[in-house]
Amino acid sequence: MRILILGAGPAGLTAARTLRDLAPSRSVDPAITMVSAESFPPYSPPAMADHFLTGREETLYWQGKNVCERLRVDYRPGVPVEAVYPDQRQVLLQDARYLDYDKLIIATGSRLHAPLEGYNLPGVYNFKSLAAALELIDHVKHGDVKDALIVGAGFIGVEVAVLLRALGCAVTIVEKQWLMPNILDEETAELVHHDLERRGIVVRQHTEALRFSGRSRVKGVKLVNGDVLLADAYVAATGVKPNVDFLDGSGLDVGWGVRVDNRMRTNLADIWAAGDVAETFDRMSGERYVHAIWPNATTQGEVVGRDMLGFSSDYEGAEKMNSMKHLGLPIMAVGESKGRDTLRRRDGDTLRKIFLDDGRIVGFRLAGDIRGAGTYRALMLKGTDVGRFGEELLDPRFRISRCVSPDVLYH
Ligand SMILES: Cc1cc2nc3c(=O)[nH]c(=O)nc-3n(C[C@H](O)[C@H](O)[C@H](O)COP(=O)(O)OP(=O)(O)OC[C@H]3O[C@@H](n4cnc5c(N)ncnc54)[C@H](O)[C@@H]3O)c2cc1C
């Protein structure tokens, strides 16, 4: 069996590892080939900032630099896929070579989504891949960047702001809503705001960028209010978009991402998709969506590996879940950031908020003290009615056994 994996991120690599781990119990020994547009060993995007600050490699190359050798994966880095031909069971690479497959995994992740004119001008950087991030960091480490301007304050924008500040740049971050609006409610975001300001980062919230201006090179960022902001380096961090362009004409069902069922199968036989490229469904609401976070990518990669070998593998659905440890205070954001009812406790820089609909937890935000996160998440996923506990729930020592026996919860 020839298995071809497109993409060497956490989704693709987890699929490869799962296949290698489980194949012997099915008495098969698949030939696994993995291609990547980038020329590095498989790496962890969340570990890039730490790598640039400390030089550490062990978290960046999270499975070891020689992981492909260990897993007996024929790794072909540095050549993007150009097209997929499912009828011929072939993939065309950009260097005009064809690769044959029996089973195909699409795990090409996501790239910068910048609905902003001028984002592709020379001089506009992004942090969506190691290659892109290196361009910016080389520039910074050569001392060419005294001040940096970041457009977009999602978790990537905030991470880049903190990194560039730590590397000695003056940093301004511009955001049309509040900090990390897709993850945090405005009150929790205020704590992040204070943290960034304490580091000397200038935060301009509720400030919308209109375009990166310039003819042959970026010269500034024009705001909707007409102001123009100038810097030595500009970073676009306005969102991410699945890497699906090369699938045009393949017959695969593609919406925002590659649409898959609850076993990560696409609409075409013997083709699966996993990770940031896959459009799955939300575990709580059932809504179809791309939840571009690490745990979803690795879980989906594992589901693909299991399903391909005929192991039971129903995917439970993607979760909205972010934990931030690189800021001055730990933050845990799970599920929705609002509900019909809110329980709230604030004590200085410690904030706990639990959002409920009809007595059931639909999300929570913890900042400063993230104790209780596991309990709240378990109750949320189970849909347990906790309305009767009211403010007691906010106690970090609240025990799951108060509302349900472990038998009921886990079976
Ligand atoms: C700076 C940063 C910080 C992050 N921090 C967090 C965090 O704290 N917590 C969290 O949960 N998530 C975080 N994420 C998100 C997380 O990294 C992603 O959800 C995860 O990497 C997705 O894995 P993936 O395998 O689907 O895609 P990717 O990691 O994007 O890998 C995609 C792979 O596909 C390859 N590829 C792309 N196009 C082609 C092509 N045409 N042909 C061949 N190969 C191709 C790429 O080269 C790459 O090897 C962060 C992301 C970034 C960028």
Ligand as a Chemical Component Dictionary entry (heavy atoms), coordinates in Angstrom:
data_LIG
# 
_chem_comp.id                   LIG 
_chem_comp.type                 NON-POLYMER 
_chem_comp.pdbx_formal_charge   0 
_chem_comp.three_letter_code    LIG 
# 
loop_
_chem_comp_atom.comp_id 
_chem_comp_atom.atom_id 
_chem_comp_atom.alt_atom_id 
_chem_comp_atom.type_symbol 
_chem_comp_atom.charge 
_chem_comp_atom.model_Cartn_x 
_chem_comp_atom.model_Cartn_y 
_chem_comp_atom.model_Cartn_z 
_chem_comp_atom.pdbx_ordinal 
LIG C1  C1  C 0 2.988  31.406 15.193 1  
LIG C2  C2  C 0 1.956  30.345 15.478 2  
LIG C3  C3  C 0 1.627  30.062 16.794 3  
LIG C4  C4  C 0 0.652  29.101 17.063 4  
LIG N1  N1  N 0 0.352  28.846 18.368 5  
LIG C5  C5  C 0 -0.591 27.908 18.648 6  
LIG C6  C6  C 0 -0.900 27.595 20.002 7  
LIG O1  O1  O 0 -0.355 28.170 20.940 8  
LIG N2  N2  N 0 -1.832 26.635 20.249 9  
LIG C7  C7  C 0 -2.477 25.982 19.224 10 
LIG O2  O2  O 0 -3.312 25.125 19.493 11 
LIG N3  N3  N 0 -2.200 26.259 17.932 12 
LIG C8  C8  C 0 -1.268 27.196 17.618 13 
LIG N4  N4  N 0 -0.974 27.484 16.309 14 
LIG C9  C9  C 0 -1.725 26.775 15.252 15 
LIG C10 C10 C 0 -1.123 25.415 14.958 16 
LIG O3  O3  O 0 0.253  25.539 14.751 17 
LIG C11 C11 C 0 -1.808 24.822 13.739 18 
LIG O4  O4  O 0 -3.176 24.615 14.021 19 
LIG C12 C12 C 0 -1.163 23.514 13.308 20 
LIG O5  O5  O 0 0.194  23.696 12.969 21 
LIG C13 C13 C 0 -1.903 22.922 12.105 22 
LIG O6  O6  O 0 -1.247 21.780 11.692 23 
LIG P1  P1  P 0 -1.352 21.258 10.191 24 
LIG O7  O7  O 0 -0.518 20.047 10.123 25 
LIG O8  O8  O 0 -2.769 21.179 9.797  26 
LIG O9  O9  O 0 -0.750 22.440 9.291  27 
LIG P2  P2  P 0 0.637  23.178 9.275  28 
LIG O10 O10 O 0 1.316  23.121 10.582 29 
LIG O11 O11 O 0 0.333  24.524 8.698  30 
LIG O12 O12 O 0 1.515  22.341 8.231  31 
LIG C14 C14 C 0 1.176  22.320 6.871  32 
LIG C15 C15 C 0 2.223  21.595 6.075  33 
LIG O13 O13 O 0 1.807  21.565 4.714  34 
LIG C16 C16 C 0 2.835  22.007 3.866  35 
LIG N5  N5  N 0 2.217  22.547 2.643  36 
LIG C17 C17 C 0 1.433  23.630 2.486  37 
LIG N6  N6  N 0 1.056  23.778 1.200  38 
LIG C18 C18 C 0 1.605  22.750 0.523  39 
LIG C19 C19 C 0 1.607  22.336 -0.832 40 
LIG N7  N7  N 0 0.920  22.983 -1.777 41 
LIG N8  N8  N 0 2.316  21.251 -1.161 42 
LIG C20 C20 C 0 3.009  20.549 -0.225 43 
LIG N9  N9  N 0 3.038  20.889 1.066  44 
LIG C21 C21 C 0 2.352  21.969 1.444  45 
LIG C22 C22 C 0 3.600  22.987 4.716  46 
LIG O14 O14 O 0 4.902  23.184 4.203  47 
LIG C23 C23 C 0 3.580  22.252 6.056  48 
LIG O15 O15 O 0 4.544  21.220 6.051  49 
LIG C24 C24 C 0 0.002  28.425 15.995 50 
LIG C25 C25 C 0 0.351  28.713 14.672 51 
LIG C26 C26 C 0 1.310  29.657 14.403 52 
LIG C27 C27 C 0 1.667  29.962 12.970 53 
# 
loop_
_chem_comp_bond.comp_id 
_chem_comp_bond.atom_id_1 
_chem_comp_bond.atom_id_2 
_chem_comp_bond.value_order 
_chem_comp_bond.pdbx_ordinal 
LIG C1  C2  SING 1  
LIG C2  C3  SING 2  
LIG C2  C26 DOUB 3  
LIG C3  C4  DOUB 4  
LIG C4  N1  SING 5  
LIG C4  C24 SING 6  
LIG N1  C5  DOUB 7  
LIG C5  C6  SING 8  
LIG C5  C8  SING 9  
LIG C6  O1  DOUB 10 
LIG C6  N2  SING 11 
LIG N2  C7  SING 12 
LIG C7  O2  DOUB 13 
LIG C7  N3  SING 14 
LIG N3  C8  DOUB 15 
LIG C8  N4  SING 16 
LIG N4  C9  SING 17 
LIG N4  C24 SING 18 
LIG C9  C10 SING 19 
LIG C10 O3  SING 20 
LIG C10 C11 SING 21 
LIG C11 O4  SING 22 
LIG C11 C12 SING 23 
LIG C12 O5  SING 24 
LIG C12 C13 SING 25 
LIG C13 O6  SING 26 
LIG O6  P1  SING 27 
LIG P1  O7  DOUB 28 
LIG P1  O8  SING 29 
LIG P1  O9  SING 30 
LIG O9  P2  SING 31 
LIG P2  O10 DOUB 32 
LIG P2  O11 SING 33 
LIG P2  O12 SING 34 
LIG O12 C14 SING 35 
LIG C14 C15 SING 36 
LIG C15 O13 SING 37 
LIG C15 C23 SING 38 
LIG O13 C16 SING 39 
LIG C16 N5  SING 40 
LIG C16 C22 SING 41 
LIG N5  C17 SING 42 
LIG N5  C21 SING 43 
LIG C17 N6  DOUB 44 
LIG N6  C18 SING 45 
LIG C18 C19 SING 46 
LIG C18 C21 DOUB 47 
LIG C19 N7  SING 48 
LIG C19 N8  DOUB 49 
LIG N8  C20 SING 50 
LIG C20 N9  DOUB 51 
LIG N9  C21 SING 52 
LIG C22 O14 SING 53 
LIG C22 C23 SING 54 
LIG C23 O15 SING 55 
LIG C24 C25 DOUB 56 
LIG C25 C26 SING 57 
LIG C26 C27 SING 58 
# 
